[in-house]
Amino acid sequence: MVFEKGASSLKSVKAIETGKVAGTNNLATERKFSVLVVDDDAIIRKIHSKLLSKFPVEIQVAVNGKEAVDLYRSGAFFDLVLMDMEMPIMNGFEATKELRALGLKSLIVGVTARSSDSEKKAFMEAGLNDCHAKPLTSEMVKSLLQELNKNN
Amino acid sequence: MDKNRLQRQLDMKRSLIDQGYLDEQFIQLEELQDEDSPNFVEDMVTMFYNNSARLLENIEQALVTGPIDFPKLDDYMHQFKGSSSSIGATRVKNECTRFLEHCTAGNAEGCVRTFLRVKQEHAILRTKLETYFQLARQAGSSASGGAKAR
């Protein structure tokens, strides 16, 4: 299931009774992981959404940091956030800080076109769990979902 | 499916990769193609060229409107570089990197010179990809299909 949303909206993850989560045994009751893709670049949003669609996850998108924060404030929950660094209105650094301040403890992974270690380090200091170059690869997405699985 | 046309498509893809026009990311995009999105690569490339026209225009304007705002140029070019990376456009991306080096150094002449190279590589790749997708359509594989061989 892929949701391509351009505006803030209330979205809460519902328990799903069937379905296998990647990397786990088939359980009778299993919640699908919810992933938020935050990027102002439509191509990146589509690529990351497409990568994620190969796994049993629920996907939402936000076009900037403010939209991501608004989604969380309105009650949406995300197991994983893929956060772009540079976006208009509210960038990834500010959005990450805000989400952490609001109590989001989920995995937030930064994605950036900037390659210098110092830029990534500065982004990490906002509260990221990790930071990678974009676009992510399918191996990287799989690895992130497996990490989610382990933590849950 | 015409085997000769498929082979031509595969040969062209190999050639584009060997000559450095495209990289692994392009192959990744092809591997994402499925029944729901049989033309995913071509759709992403089309989106890239549609979006990048605006970005290139912004960069051009920023270069001719004095005094040059290097931080703004840096932002625009990073955006463009990111988009180029997302479709595997290696040569375009490399020219973007060279531009960014000049931008960081505040070298206006270097920026102008490398921007011409960025636009050139952007245009060359567009032509090559148009041919590639035409071959793919002729081969009946929408740029992927049986073309998993690298």
Interface residues (C-beta under 8 A of the other chain):
Chain A: D41 A42 I43 I44 K46 I47 K50 L51 K54 E86 A113 R114 A133 K134 P135 T137 S138
Chain B: Q25 Q28 L29 E31 L32 S37 F40 D43 M44 M47 F48 N51 D75 H78 Q79 K81 G82 S83 S85 S86 I87
